[in-house]
């Protein structure tokens, strides 16, 4: 299965690291990166091609924005009954992978 990340098409299963290794959780408790990323899809006909949680019209951007503005995972899961903890993890992981190759400029530069 192919997915798109940061404008690059990649084959699921080619990402060597696991979420468990990243978080320090045991492998048995956490899904592997490629399993999480399979939850994120990109289709030009859905939400103008933005990455969405599979089977929904909820974009990764929207979920991250909710979290950034103080919504808890539990609040999001209560509001969107079909979502799971793994869907939220997949959004965070997708953003992490997308930012790995991005040069980030802070909005303001602190004086030296």
C-alpha positions in Angstrom: 0.0 0.0 0.0 1.3 3.4 -0.9 0.9 6.6 1.2 1.9 10.1 0.7 4.0 12.0 3.3 5.5 15.4 2.8 4.8 15.2 -0.9 6.7 11.9 -1.3 4.9 8.6 -2.1 6.3 5.8 0.1 5.4 2.2 0.6 3.9 1.4 4.0 6.2 -1.0 5.9 9.4 0.9 4.9 9.5 3.0 8.0 12.0 1.2 10.4 11.2 2.8 13.7 8.3 2.0 15.9 6.1 4.2 18.0 7.0 2.0 20.9 10.7 2.7 20.5 9.9 6.4 20.3 7.8 6.5 23.4 9.7 3.9 25.4 6.5 1.7 25.6 6.8 -2.1 25.0 6.3 -3.3 21.5 3.3 -5.4 22.4 1.4 -2.3 23.8 1.9 0.1 20.9 1.3 -0.2 17.2 4.2 0.0 14.9 4.7 3.3 12.9 3.6 1.8 9.6 0.4 0.4 11.2 -0.4 3.9 12.6 0.4 5.6 9.4 -2.0 3.3 7.5 -4.7 5.2 9.4 -3.8 8.4 7.5 -4.9 8.6 3.8 -4.5 11.2 1.1 -7.1 11.4 -1.7 -7.4 14.5 -4.0 -11.2 14.0 -3.9 -11.4 14.1 -0.1 -10.8 17.4 1.8 -8.9 18.8 -1.2 -6.2 16.2 -0.8 -5.2 17.0 2.8 -4.2 14.0 4.9 -7.3 12.6 6.7 -8.0 9.9 9.2 -9.0 6.8 7.1 -12.8 6.6 6.7 -13.4 10.2 7.9 -13.2 13.7 6.6 -11.2 14.7 9.7 -7.9 16.1 8.6 -4.7 15.6 10.5 -4.4 19.4 10.6 -7.8 19.7 12.3 -7.0 17.1 15.0 -3.6 18.7 15.7 -5.3 22.1 15.9 -7.8 20.8 18.5 -4.9 19.4 20.6 -2.9 22.6 20.2 -5.8 24.7 21.5 -6.2 22.6 24.6 -8.6 19.8 23.7 -7.8 16.6 25.4 -7.6 13.3 23.6 -10.6 12.1 25.6 -12.6 15.2 24.6 -11.9 14.6 20.9 -12.8 10.9 21.2 -16.1 11.8 22.9 -16.9 14.4 20.2 -16.0 12.0 17.3 -17.3 8.6 18.4 -15.7 6.6 15.6 -12.1 7.8 16.5 -9.7 5.8 18.6 -6.6 6.7 20.6 -4.5 5.2 17.7 -6.1 7.6 15.3 -4.9 10.5 17.4 -1.4 8.9 17.7 -1.4 8.5 13.9 -2.0 12.2 13.4 0.8 13.1 15.8 3.2 10.6 14.1 2.2 11.8 10.6 3.1 15.4 11.6 6.3 14.3 13.2 7.4 12.4 10.1 6.3 15.3 7.8 8.4 17.8 9.9 11.6 15.6 10.0 12.8 17.1 6.7 11.4 20.6 7.2 13.4 23.6 8.1 11.4 25.5 10.7 11.7 29.3 11.3 10.3 30.5 14.6 7.7 33.3 14.3 9.9 35.6 16.3 13.6 35.7 16.9 14.8 36.2 20.5 17.5 38.9 20.8 21.0 37.6 21.7 
